[in-house]
Amino acid sequence: MYSSFIPPRQVKIGDAAAFAGTTPRAIRHYHEIGLLPEPVRGGDDRRRYGYDDMIRLLWIRKMADAGIALDDIRDAFADTASAGAGGDGITSTLERLEETLLAQEEELRRQRTAVRRMRTEGGRTGLLSGFVAGRLKSLPEGSLRQADLDSLLVTERIFGPLGAAVQATRFIALATHPDLREDSDRVDAAEQALDDTVAVDDPRVARVAAERHAFEKTLHAVIRDSGLAESDDALFDSWDASHPAPADEGGHASMSALEAIGRMPYDFSPARLRCMELAEELAAQESPAS
């Protein structure tokens, strides 16, 4: 009964394809790329496939169905031929394939987790990392502006989740203090008016810088008095616990507002940049001597 499964000694390409579960076109491609040696040809100049050819075709189909690339199958056969009958080439290829599949499974799990969180969070909040989105959990849904969430998305891209989570403290304060939000809008509008038509020595530049400085003082006071500053400390502790810094690094990285702006995808006029410089100078004058 077993002998009934042994293919004829010499078969045409169509019969070989049917037996192996492939197509004549695929077999011709195997010949072209050196995966399957050219068989002998009959008196009609057509390919004739013997038992060894059929076994090789079955190997090719089984390995291809397992996800192994044709080039890798060809290399595996070549390695096996050079190593003898041990089959080391095929074994090593399968080991590499398993490692690749494990990596793909891990990536799929990461993607599924991200998609599930996006669906749960909804909107732009779902595009933020879980670390940043968690910082916004205390706010009622819809209390943040779209521009706030967009800004957090940009900040996280450039400065990472910790930088965006710290920035979220600012937006939490604005979202929970309507009067403060109005002042923020007013100062933002005044800064935006410092476009390319305004000279850097225009009196409006210094005036808006003073307004920005005064607003930031008020904002920081609200953050301190509302307890948000303490939650920021907990935020740093949480981040440090899961992302320990190298032994030669001390404290948290800091930079000026201008340095931060320089890394953002924004284009500011010279007058507005000068306004930021003046606001920083005012803040430096009031900070305690180190």
Backbone as CSV, one residue per row, in Angstrom:
resi,resn,N_x,N_y,N_z,CA_x,CA_y,CA_z,C_x,C_y,C_z
1,MET,0.830,-1.205,0.000,0.000,0.000,0.000,0.857,1.245,0.000
2,TYR,1.990,1.204,0.753,2.889,2.346,0.795,3.434,2.680,-0.581
3,SER,3.691,1.611,-1.400,4.297,1.843,-2.705,3.395,2.641,-3.631
4,SER,2.071,2.685,-3.340,1.182,3.434,-4.223,1.405,4.926,-4.128
5,PHE,2.121,5.389,-3.053,2.366,6.813,-2.894,3.673,7.242,-3.554
6,ILE,4.473,6.310,-4.019,5.728,6.675,-4.663,5.431,7.155,-6.073
7,PRO,5.851,8.370,-6.438,5.535,8.928,-7.750,6.261,8.172,-8.854
8,PRO,5.774,8.273,-10.059,6.477,7.653,-11.198,7.919,8.124,-11.242
9,ARG,8.758,7.326,-11.844,10.186,7.657,-11.844,10.456,8.950,-12.590
10,GLN,9.771,9.188,-13.663,9.956,10.414,-14.428,8.577,10.999,-14.739
11,VAL,8.352,12.260,-14.321,7.060,12.887,-14.598,7.300,14.264,-15.217
12,LYS,6.298,14.761,-15.921,6.382,16.101,-16.507,6.141,17.149,-15.429
13,ILE,6.402,18.394,-15.768,6.348,19.480,-14.785,4.946,19.652,-14.205
14,GLY,3.909,19.450,-15.023,2.552,19.580,-14.516,2.229,18.545,-13.456
15,ASP,2.657,17.297,-13.706,2.425,16.241,-12.736,3.247,16.471,-11.461
16,ALA,4.479,16.969,-11.621,5.329,17.257,-10.459,4.705,18.361,-9.610
17,ALA,4.169,19.389,-10.271,3.539,20.496,-9.549,2.310,20.013,-8.789
18,ALA,1.490,19.185,-9.442,0.281,18.669,-8.796,0.642,17.822,-7.579
19,PHE,1.668,17.006,-7.700,2.070,16.148,-6.597,2.566,16.975,-5.406
20,ALA,3.350,18.026,-5.677,3.946,18.826,-4.605,2.996,19.897,-4.079
21,GLY,1.856,20.085,-4.755,0.918,21.111,-4.298,1.340,22.505,-4.661
22,THR,1.939,22.647,-5.843,2.371,23.961,-6.296,1.961,24.118,-7.758
23,THR,2.618,25.021,-8.469,2.273,25.271,-9.870,3.508,25.143,-10.741
24,PRO,3.326,24.853,-12.038,4.476,24.820,-12.939,5.235,26.140,-12.947
25,ARG,4.498,27.223,-12.864,5.164,28.531,-12.849,6.089,28.661,-11.643
26,ALA,5.625,28.183,-10.479,6.462,28.250,-9.279,7.702,27.383,-9.440
27,ILE,7.530,26.206,-10.042,8.687,25.328,-10.233,9.698,25.971,-11.163
28,ARG,9.224,26.604,-12.220,10.147,27.292,-13.117,10.903,28.395,-12.373
29,HIS,10.201,29.071,-11.460,10.864,30.113,-10.659,11.926,29.496,-9.756
30,TYR,11.656,28.326,-9.194,12.655,27.649,-8.368,13.912,27.359,-9.185
31,HIS,13.707,26.987,-10.448,14.859,26.751,-11.315,15.632,28.049,-11.547
32,GLU,14.909,29.130,-11.773,15.552,30.412,-12.104,16.426,30.926,-10.965
33,ILE,15.985,30.724,-9.736,16.740,31.272,-8.607,17.723,30.256,-8.021
34,GLY,17.837,29.098,-8.659,18.810,28.110,-8.206,18.358,27.301,-7.012
35,LEU,17.070,27.327,-6.711,16.553,26.560,-5.590,16.357,25.090,-5.953
36,LEU,15.991,24.856,-7.190,15.763,23.487,-7.676,16.603,23.270,-8.923
37,PRO,17.493,22.294,-8.900,18.338,22.051,-10.086,17.488,21.695,-11.303
38,GLU,18.003,22.056,-12.460,17.314,21.686,-13.701,17.361,20.161,-13.856
39,PRO,16.212,19.544,-14.114,16.203,18.078,-14.278,16.610,17.690,-15.695
40,VAL,16.690,16.403,-15.897,16.975,15.917,-17.253,15.771,16.196,-18.133
41,ARG,15.993,16.237,-19.418,14.902,16.462,-20.365,14.695,15.200,-21.206
42,GLY,13.469,14.951,-21.564,13.146,13.789,-22.379,13.406,14.040,-23.849
43,GLY,12.998,13.058,-24.674,13.203,13.184,-26.104,12.426,14.340,-26.698
44,ASP,11.372,14.792,-26.012,10.600,15.927,-26.513,11.134,17.255,-25.976
45,ASP,12.319,17.209,-25.338,12.995,18.382,-24.778,12.209,19.005,-23.613
46,ARG,11.344,18.243,-23.007,10.614,18.734,-21.842,11.246,18.181,-20.560
47,ARG,11.142,18.949,-19.494,11.706,18.533,-18.211,11.027,17.262,-17.714
48,ARG,11.853,16.400,-17.143,11.352,15.199,-16.512,11.875,15.177,-15.059
49,TYR,10.963,14.959,-14.118,11.317,15.034,-12.705,11.299,13.638,-12.093
50,GLY,12.406,13.309,-11.424,12.523,12.020,-10.783,12.161,12.085,-9.297
51,TYR,12.374,10.970,-8.627,11.981,10.851,-7.218,12.711,11.887,-6.349
52,ASP,14.012,12.062,-6.553,14.769,13.025,-5.752,14.264,14.450,-5.971
53,ASP,13.887,14.756,-7.233,13.330,16.089,-7.508,12.027,16.300,-6.742
54,MET,11.207,15.252,-6.688,9.933,15.370,-6.001,10.138,15.581,-4.493
55,ILE,11.114,14.864,-3.929,11.404,15.030,-2.502,11.848,16.462,-2.226
56,ARG,12.699,16.984,-3.109,13.165,18.364,-2.914,12.007,19.345,-3.029
57,LEU,11.091,19.096,-3.955,9.915,19.957,-4.089,9.067,19.924,-2.820
58,LEU,8.916,18.745,-2.240,8.143,18.640,-0.999,8.831,19.406,0.139
59,TRP,10.151,19.307,0.195,10.893,20.070,1.194,10.652,21.568,1.003
60,ILE,10.747,22.005,-0.228,10.567,23.436,-0.529,9.181,23.898,-0.099
61,ARG,8.149,23.131,-0.455,6.788,23.526,-0.113,6.578,23.556,1.401
62,LYS,7.079,22.530,2.107,6.915,22.493,3.556,7.595,23.685,4.221
63,MET,8.811,24.006,3.784,9.551,25.108,4.396,8.927,26.452,4.034
64,ALA,8.475,26.589,2.790,7.836,27.838,2.373,6.531,28.052,3.140
65,ASP,5.779,26.975,3.344,4.530,27.082,4.110,4.796,27.482,5.557
66,ALA,5.985,27.156,6.070,6.349,27.528,7.441,6.812,28.973,7.532
67,GLY,6.890,29.647,6.383,7.257,31.058,6.391,8.703,31.345,6.066
68,ILE,9.443,30.339,5.632,10.841,30.544,5.302,10.947,31.114,3.889
69,ALA,11.719,32.168,3.728,11.892,32.801,2.429,12.625,31.855,1.483
70,LEU,12.313,31.980,0.196,12.926,31.086,-0.795,14.444,31.217,-0.803
71,ASP,14.960,32.424,-0.654,16.413,32.607,-0.623,17.024,31.869,0.561
72,ASP,16.325,31.887,1.704,16.835,31.176,2.883,16.776,29.665,2.681
73,ILE,15.735,29.208,2.000,15.642,27.774,1.709,16.805,27.353,0.816
74,ARG,17.086,28.155,-0.188,18.196,27.851,-1.093,19.515,27.796,-0.329
75,ASP,19.732,28.790,0.576,20.965,28.803,1.366,21.035,27.591,2.294
76,ALA,19.873,27.201,2.842,19.849,26.043,3.739,20.247,24.781,2.998
77,PHE,19.732,24.604,1.777,20.100,23.444,0.976,21.595,23.463,0.656
78,ALA,22.103,24.669,0.356,23.524,24.777,0.024,24.381,24.433,1.241
79,ASP,23.972,24.943,2.430,24.730,24.639,3.652,24.668,23.158,3.988
80,THR,23.503,22.568,3.775,23.349,21.142,4.054,24.224,20.309,3.127
81,ALA,24.278,20.710,1.867,25.099,19.971,0.903,26.568,20.043,1.276
82,SER,27.009,21.223,1.743,28.424,21.365,2.094,28.750,20.679,3.418
83,ALA,27.709,20.540,4.305,27.939,19.918,5.610,27.777,18.412,5.575
84,GLY,27.241,17.880,4.497,27.016,16.449,4.424,25.569,16.122,4.723
85,ALA,25.355,14.933,5.249,23.985,14.448,5.457,23.386,14.899,6.779
86,GLY,24.102,15.696,7.561,23.619,16.071,8.884,22.450,17.022,8.884
87,GLY,22.250,17.763,7.814,21.133,18.702,7.750,21.337,19.953,8.572
88,ASP,22.592,20.350,8.844,22.852,21.507,9.682,22.299,22.792,9.076
89,GLY,22.341,22.892,7.753,21.871,24.123,7.108,20.397,24.367,7.362
90,ILE,19.590,23.326,7.217,18.155,23.464,7.440,17.870,23.747,8.915
91,THR,18.581,23.073,9.806,18.354,23.273,11.235,18.636,24.708,11.645
92,SER,19.771,25.254,11.189,20.113,26.625,11.550,19.118,27.615,10.962
93,THR,18.636,27.326,9.766,17.632,28.203,9.148,16.349,28.208,9.969
94,LEU,15.948,27.029,10.417,14.734,26.943,11.238,14.924,27.658,12.574
95,GLU,16.119,27.592,13.128,16.380,28.313,14.381,16.257,29.814,14.177
96,ARG,16.810,30.312,13.065,16.702,31.750,12.775,15.258,32.138,12.554
97,LEU,14.497,31.280,11.869,13.092,31.578,11.615,12.315,31.651,12.923
98,GLU,12.593,30.739,13.836,11.880,30.757,15.108,12.183,32.037,15.878
99,GLU,13.435,32.482,15.856,13.787,33.734,16.521,13.039,34.907,15.897
100,THR,12.938,34.898,14.569,12.221,35.964,13.879,10.736,35.954,14.236
101,LEU,10.156,34.782,14.285,8.733,34.666,14.622,8.466,35.121,16.048
102,LEU,9.375,34.804,16.967,9.208,35.252,18.351,9.245,36.768,18.429
103,ALA,10.170,37.384,17.660,10.242,38.845,17.643,8.972,39.451,17.047
104,GLN,8.459,38.804,15.992,7.225,39.294,15.384,6.041,39.162,16.337
105,GLU,5.995,38.074,17.093,4.929,37.901,18.071,4.991,38.994,19.132
106,GLU,6.193,39.315,19.587,6.348,40.366,20.587,5.895,41.710,20.036
107,GLU,6.250,41.981,18.778,5.829,43.247,18.154,4.315,43.286,17.994
108,LEU,3.714,42.164,17.621,2.254,42.113,17.503,1.580,42.347,18.842
109,ARG,2.148,41.795,19.916,1.591,42.033,21.248,1.685,43.506,21.610
110,ARG,2.818,44.133,21.280,2.983,45.561,21.576,1.968,46.387,20.801
111,GLN,1.777,46.040,19.521,0.823,46.779,18.704,-0.605,46.599,19.209
112,ARG,-0.964,45.373,19.595,-2.309,45.128,20.113,-2.546,45.915,21.400
113,THR,-1.517,45.971,22.260,-1.648,46.738,23.500,-1.857,48.211,23.201
114,ALA,-1.097,48.734,22.234,-1.223,50.146,21.874,-2.595,50.443,21.285
115,VAL,-3.066,49.572,20.395,-4.385,49.789,19.785,-5.482,49.691,20.836
116,ARG,-5.373,48.738,21.740,-6.381,48.578,22.787,-6.429,49.824,23.675
117,ARG,-5.246,50.370,24.005,-5.213,51.570,24.839,-5.766,52.776,24.097
118,MET,-5.459,52.891,22.797,-6.004,53.991,22.008,-7.528,53.935,21.976
119,ARG,-8.065,52.722,21.826,-9.522,52.573,21.804,-10.115,52.944,23.155
120,THR,-9.420,52.558,24.235,-9.922,52.841,25.577,-9.856,54.326,25.891
121,GLU,-8.702,54.947,25.583,-8.524,56.365,25.882,-9.341,57.234,24.933
122,GLY,-9.320,56.873,23.653,-10.058,57.651,22.660,-9.342,58.945,22.302
123,GLY,-9.647,59.483,21.124,-9.121,60.778,20.694,-7.607,60.843,20.706
124,ARG,-7.122,62.066,20.851,-5.676,62.271,20.850,-5.014,61.772,22.129
125,THR,-5.766,61.678,23.208,-5.184,61.154,24.439,-4.669,59.740,24.224
126,GLY,-5.357,58.978,23.410,-4.942,57.613,23.143,-3.651,57.517,22.360
127,LEU,-3.234,58.603,21.721,-1.978,58.599,20.973,-0.780,58.835,21.879
128,LEU,-1.036,59.326,23.084,0.046,59.556,24.033,0.426,58.235,24.707
129,SER,1.622,58.182,25.255,2.036,56.989,25.970,1.188,56.838,27.229
130,GLY,1.157,55.626,27.752,0.393,55.385,28.960,0.885,56.226,30.125
131,PHE,2.176,56.509,30.172,2.748,57.313,31.254,2.174,58.723,31.241
132,VAL,2.053,59.301,30.035,1.529,60.660,29.915,0.013,60.670,30.090
133,ALA,-0.661,59.723,29.452,-2.117,59.670,29.568,-2.542,59.479,31.018
134,GLY,-1.755,58.714,31.770,-2.071,58.507,33.181,-2.028,59.789,33.975
135,ARG,-1.174,60.712,33.553,-1.071,62.010,34.235,-2.348,62.826,34.064
136,LEU,-3.100,62.570,33.018,-4.305,63.350,32.710,-5.573,62.691,33.239
137,LYS,-5.450,61.572,33.942,-6.619,60.807,34.364,-7.539,61.611,35.282
138,SER,-6.969,62.530,36.050,-7.774,63.265,37.022,-8.692,64.293,36.375
139,LEU,-8.473,64.611,35.110,-9.264,65.636,34.439,-10.546,65.052,33.855
140,PRO,-11.629,65.818,33.899,-12.864,65.363,33.243,-12.645,65.232,31.743
141,GLU,-13.347,64.300,31.127,-13.204,64.097,29.687,-13.577,65.366,28.931
142,GLY,-12.725,65.743,27.969,-12.990,66.918,27.151,-12.537,68.224,27.757
143,SER,-11.911,68.182,28.944,-11.503,69.439,29.579,-10.218,70.005,28.976
144,LEU,-9.457,69.160,28.311,-8.245,69.637,27.641,-8.565,70.054,26.216
145,ARG,-7.912,71.089,25.777,-8.091,71.532,24.394,-7.316,70.624,23.449
146,GLN,-7.767,70.616,22.206,-7.058,69.829,21.195,-5.627,70.316,21.056
147,ALA,-5.436,71.637,21.122,-4.084,72.191,20.999,-3.185,71.714,22.138
148,ASP,-3.763,71.529,23.346,-2.984,71.024,24.476,-2.490,69.608,24.192
149,LEU,-3.399,68.768,23.700,-3.035,67.382,23.409,-2.030,67.298,22.267
150,ASP,-2.201,68.167,21.268,-1.238,68.195,20.163,0.146,68.578,20.666
151,SER,0.173,69.566,21.570,1.448,70.002,22.126,2.108,68.887,22.931
152,LEU,1.312,68.144,23.683,1.858,67.016,24.438,2.415,65.951,23.507
153,LEU,1.746,65.740,22.380,2.211,64.749,21.413,3.580,65.146,20.854
154,VAL,3.739,66.434,20.542,5.015,66.930,20.022,6.100,66.844,21.098
155,THR,5.746,67.255,22.309,6.716,67.231,23.401,7.197,65.813,23.686
156,GLU,6.272,64.863,23.680,6.664,63.479,23.940,7.576,62.955,22.837
157,ARG,7.328,63.366,21.617,8.168,62.911,20.500,9.598,63.405,20.660
158,ILE,9.770,64.612,21.159,11.100,65.207,21.230,11.776,64.947,22.573
159,PHE,11.011,65.070,23.659,11.604,64.990,24.992,11.257,63.723,25.748
160,GLY,10.427,62.882,25.151,10.084,61.634,25.804,8.887,61.766,26.729
161,PRO,8.406,60.626,27.267,7.218,60.627,28.119,7.348,61.481,29.374
162,LEU,8.529,61.487,29.999,8.681,62.266,31.229,8.512,63.754,30.953
163,GLY,9.131,64.244,29.883,8.996,65.662,29.546,7.556,66.040,29.261
164,ALA,6.837,65.167,28.543,5.437,65.449,28.231,4.566,65.370,29.482
165,ALA,4.875,64.441,30.388,4.089,64.311,31.618,4.257,65.543,32.497
166,VAL,5.469,66.087,32.519,5.694,67.323,33.288,4.937,68.480,32.641
167,GLN,4.960,68.551,31.313,4.217,69.601,30.631,2.711,69.473,30.888
168,ALA,2.259,68.231,31.064,0.831,68.007,31.328,0.387,68.718,32.594
169,THR,1.303,68.885,33.570,0.959,69.609,34.799,0.476,71.012,34.475
170,ARG,1.118,71.639,33.530,0.728,72.985,33.114,-0.691,72.987,32.569
171,PHE,-0.994,72.028,31.709,-2.319,71.984,31.093,-3.394,71.600,32.102
172,ILE,-3.023,70.802,33.101,-3.979,70.464,34.161,-4.358,71.717,34.930
173,ALA,-3.347,72.527,35.249,-3.613,73.770,35.974,-4.501,74.703,35.157
174,LEU,-4.232,74.818,33.865,-5.031,75.697,33.008,-6.452,75.173,32.864
175,ALA,-6.597,73.857,32.765,-7.924,73.277,32.575,-8.795,73.407,33.817
176,THR,-8.164,73.486,34.986,-8.923,73.540,36.236,-9.020,74.953,36.812
177,HIS,-8.450,75.942,36.128,-8.521,77.334,36.582,-8.886,78.215,35.385
178,PRO,-10.166,78.426,35.151,-10.616,79.197,33.977,-9.994,80.596,33.877
179,ASP,-9.850,81.292,35.014,-9.253,82.635,34.972,-7.809,82.565,34.490
180,LEU,-7.114,81.529,34.949,-5.725,81.353,34.523,-5.663,81.040,33.033
181,ARG,-6.613,80.273,32.551,-6.670,79.950,31.116,-6.883,81.226,30.295
182,GLU,-7.718,82.114,30.772,-7.949,83.380,30.057,-6.671,84.195,29.993
183,ASP,-5.952,84.261,31.123,-4.683,84.993,31.116,-3.692,84.347,30.151
184,SER,-3.665,83.021,30.121,-2.772,82.311,29.215,-3.097,82.642,27.768
185,ASP,-4.367,82.640,27.430,-4.781,82.966,26.060,-4.375,84.387,25.690
186,ARG,-4.524,85.290,26.645,-4.186,86.692,26.379,-2.694,86.855,26.103
187,VAL,-1.862,86.235,26.934,-0.416,86.349,26.743,0.011,85.629,25.467
188,ASP,-0.582,84.477,25.197,-0.262,83.754,23.963,-0.576,84.606,22.740
189,ALA,-1.729,85.273,22.751,-2.116,86.119,21.619,-1.155,87.286,21.458
190,ALA,-0.710,87.852,22.578,0.237,88.975,22.512,1.569,88.517,21.926
191,GLU,2.001,87.304,22.277,3.256,86.779,21.724,3.105,86.485,20.231
192,GLN,1.982,85.926,19.844,1.757,85.620,18.436,1.731,86.872,17.580
193,ALA,1.359,87.973,18.183,1.330,89.240,17.437,2.726,89.766,17.156
194,LEU,3.719,89.234,17.829,5.106,89.653,17.586,5.637,88.896,16.366
195,ASP,5.108,89.224,15.217,5.494,88.517,14.002,6.693,89.175,13.345
196,ASP,6.949,88.808,12.099,8.144,89.318,11.404,8.072,90.805,11.104
197,THR,6.912,91.412,11.264,6.795,92.862,11.022,7.217,93.686,12.233
198,VAL,7.476,93.024,13.356,7.825,93.724,14.592,9.337,93.654,14.797
199,ALA,9.957,94.795,15.024,11.403,94.847,15.246,11.725,94.309,16.638
200,VAL,12.929,93.782,16.792,13.311,93.195,18.069,13.387,94.237,19.175
201,ASP,13.611,95.544,18.815,13.695,96.587,19.834,12.377,97.336,19.996
202,ASP,11.320,96.821,19.403,10.004,97.438,19.562,9.599,97.355,21.040
203,PRO,9.052,98.428,21.606,8.656,98.419,23.024,7.677,97.305,23.379
204,ARG,6.910,96.853,22.418,5.951,95.782,22.686,6.657,94.488,23.095
205,VAL,7.869,94.289,22.594,8.594,93.054,22.915,8.870,92.969,24.410
206,ALA,9.405,94.056,24.983,9.696,94.060,26.414,8.416,93.987,27.238
207,ARG,7.357,94.637,26.768,6.097,94.618,27.512,5.502,93.206,27.569
208,VAL,5.503,92.534,26.439,4.954,91.172,26.402,5.838,90.228,27.224
209,ALA,7.149,90.452,27.204,8.046,89.621,28.015,7.703,89.761,29.492
210,ALA,7.412,90.986,29.929,7.030,91.212,31.328,5.703,90.520,31.637
211,GLU,4.774,90.556,30.675,3.489,89.889,30.877,3.669,88.372,30.970
212,ARG,4.535,87.838,30.131,4.811,86.403,30.182,5.425,86.018,31.520
213,HIS,6.371,86.814,31.969,7.030,86.525,33.243,6.026,86.557,34.387
214,ALA,5.177,87.558,34.399,4.177,87.665,35.469,3.206,86.488,35.429
215,PHE,2.808,86.107,34.226,1.886,84.975,34.106,2.530,83.689,34.603
216,GLU,3.790,83.450,34.220,4.453,82.215,34.637,4.601,82.161,36.154
217,LYS,4.844,83.294,36.797,4.915,83.323,38.254,3.578,82.906,38.864
218,THR,2.498,83.457,38.299,1.168,83.110,38.795,0.875,81.634,38.571
219,LEU,1.220,81.136,37.389,0.977,79.731,37.062,1.727,78.810,38.020
220,HIS,2.991,79.114,38.258,3.791,78.272,39.137,3.250,78.309,40.565
221,ALA,2.738,79.450,40.971,2.147,79.546,42.308,0.901,78.676,42.415
222,VAL,0.087,78.673,41.368,-1.110,77.841,41.356,-0.728,76.367,41.385
223,ILE,0.278,76.003,40.602,0.739,74.609,40.583,1.231,74.195,41.963
224,ARG,1.947,75.094,42.635,2.464,74.788,43.972,1.331,74.675,44.993
225,ASP,0.433,75.666,44.975,-0.630,75.702,45.990,-1.674,74.605,45.797
226,SER,-1.839,74.135,44.558,-2.847,73.103,44.289,-2.326,71.693,44.519
227,GLY,-1.047,71.584,44.867,-0.476,70.265,45.116,0.053,69.574,43.874
228,LEU,-0.050,70.227,42.725,0.440,69.601,41.499,1.952,69.446,41.513
229,ALA,2.637,70.341,42.232,4.098,70.230,42.299,4.507,68.940,43.001
230,GLU,3.761,68.593,44.083,4.066,67.352,44.789,3.809,66.130,43.907
231,SER,2.761,66.207,43.103,2.491,65.082,42.209,3.552,64.983,41.124
232,ASP,4.158,66.117,40.781,5.280,66.072,39.842,6.463,65.334,40.456
233,ASP,6.705,65.576,41.752,7.792,64.856,42.425,7.539,63.354,42.384
234,ALA,6.292,62.975,42.630,5.946,61.550,42.555,6.131,61.026,41.141
235,LEU,5.870,61.899,40.167,6.040,61.521,38.771,7.499,61.193,38.480
236,PHE,8.408,62.047,38.963,9.831,61.799,38.769,10.248,60.503,39.462
237,ASP,9.731,60.295,40.685,10.092,59.078,41.420,9.625,57.839,40.663
238,SER,8.396,57.910,40.126,7.856,56.784,39.371,8.688,56.514,38.135
239,TRP,9.087,57.587,37.451,9.893,57.428,36.241,11.270,56.860,36.577
240,ASP,11.886,57.395,37.640,13.216,56.927,38.014,13.191,55.460,38.415
241,ALA,12.104,55.036,39.020,12.011,53.649,39.469,11.985,52.682,38.293
242,SER,11.340,53.101,37.210,11.229,52.219,36.049,12.260,52.508,34.970
243,HIS,12.930,53.671,35.059,13.952,54.043,34.073,15.168,54.587,34.821
244,PRO,15.916,53.728,35.524,17.072,54.211,36.293,18.109,54.855,35.390
245,ALA,18.637,55.993,35.855,19.659,56.713,35.080,21.015,56.048,35.269
246,PRO,21.932,56.227,34.291,23.287,55.696,34.443,23.942,56.251,35.704
247,ALA,24.906,55.500,36.219,25.517,55.873,37.487,26.209,57.226,37.435
248,ASP,26.687,57.653,36.269,27.422,58.904,36.186,26.521,60.100,35.931
249,GLU,25.199,59.897,35.945,24.287,61.006,35.725,23.651,61.386,37.052
250,GLY,23.575,62.665,37.313,22.958,63.122,38.550,21.804,64.046,38.266
251,GLY,20.689,63.870,38.978,19.543,64.757,38.815,18.856,64.560,37.494
252,HIS,17.968,65.493,37.170,17.196,65.430,35.942,17.722,66.448,34.941
253,ALA,17.697,66.077,33.679,18.162,66.987,32.647,17.262,68.212,32.613
254,SER,17.865,69.382,32.426,17.091,70.620,32.356,17.639,71.462,31.224
255,MET,16.813,72.360,30.729,17.236,73.268,29.682,16.374,74.502,29.748
256,SER,16.857,75.567,29.135,16.087,76.798,29.131,14.917,76.677,28.176
257,ALA,13.987,77.624,28.308,12.836,77.632,27.405,13.286,77.798,25.964
258,LEU,14.310,78.624,25.753,14.803,78.846,24.389,15.423,77.571,23.817
259,GLU,16.165,76.848,24.653,16.744,75.587,24.183,15.646,74.593,23.826
260,ALA,14.619,74.581,24.658,13.501,73.679,24.378,12.805,74.066,23.080
261,ILE,12.551,75.368,22.911,11.878,75.846,21.697,12.709,75.521,20.458
262,GLY,14.037,75.569,20.598,14.906,75.298,19.463,14.787,73.883,18.944
263,ARG,14.306,72.968,19.785,14.155,71.581,19.359,12.743,71.279,18.866
264,MET,11.850,72.228,19.030,10.477,72.024,18.607,10.306,72.379,17.130
265,PRO,9.305,71.783,16.463,9.080,72.086,15.026,8.269,73.365,14.842
266,TYR,8.763,74.456,15.445,8.081,75.739,15.340,9.020,76.760,14.706
267,ASP,8.426,77.780,14.140,9.201,78.850,13.517,8.772,80.166,14.154
268,PHE,9.663,80.776,14.944,9.337,82.008,15.645,10.066,83.187,15.011
269,SER,9.421,84.329,15.053,10.028,85.549,14.527,11.146,85.995,15.461
270,PRO,12.093,86.809,14.960,13.149,87.339,15.835,12.577,88.101,17.032
271,ALA,11.490,88.827,16.813,10.901,89.589,17.913,10.370,88.648,18.998
272,ARG,9.763,87.572,18.594,9.224,86.639,19.586,10.337,85.912,20.312
273,LEU,11.386,85.571,19.619,12.524,84.944,20.277,13.160,85.900,21.291
274,ARG,13.238,87.174,20.916,13.791,88.180,21.844,12.885,88.315,23.066
275,CYS,11.596,88.219,22.849,10.642,88.272,23.956,10.893,87.131,24.930
276,MET,11.149,85.946,24.412,11.429,84.801,25.272,12.724,85.000,26.050
277,GLU,13.723,85.559,25.376,14.992,85.827,26.058,14.788,86.783,27.225
278,LEU,14.033,87.856,26.993,13.793,88.837,28.046,13.008,88.217,29.208
279,ALA,12.042,87.360,28.891,11.267,86.709,29.945,12.157,85.805,30.791
280,GLU,13.080,85.116,30.157,14.009,84.268,30.908,14.942,85.108,31.769
281,GLU,15.378,86.235,31.257,16.241,87.112,32.039,15.524,87.615,33.282
282,LEU,14.240,87.962,33.132,13.454,88.405,34.274,13.332,87.296,35.322
283,ALA,13.125,86.075,34.848,13.021,84.951,35.770,14.335,84.693,36.478
284,ALA,15.458,84.837,35.756,16.773,84.612,36.346,17.077,85.648,37.409
285,GLN,16.635,86.875,37.204,16.879,87.951,38.168,16.152,87.684,39.484
286,GLU,15.048,86.988,39.450,14.258,86.738,40.652,14.579,85.409,41.318
287,SER,15.314,84.558,40.631,15.621,83.252,41.216,16.682,83.427,42.300
288,PRO,16.639,82.589,43.364,17.607,82.683,44.442,19.027,82.457,43.935
289,ALA,19.970,83.141,44.546,21.372,82.967,44.167,21.815,81.555,44.523
290,SER,22.537,80.931,43.604,23.000,79.558,43.862,24.267,79.563,44.686
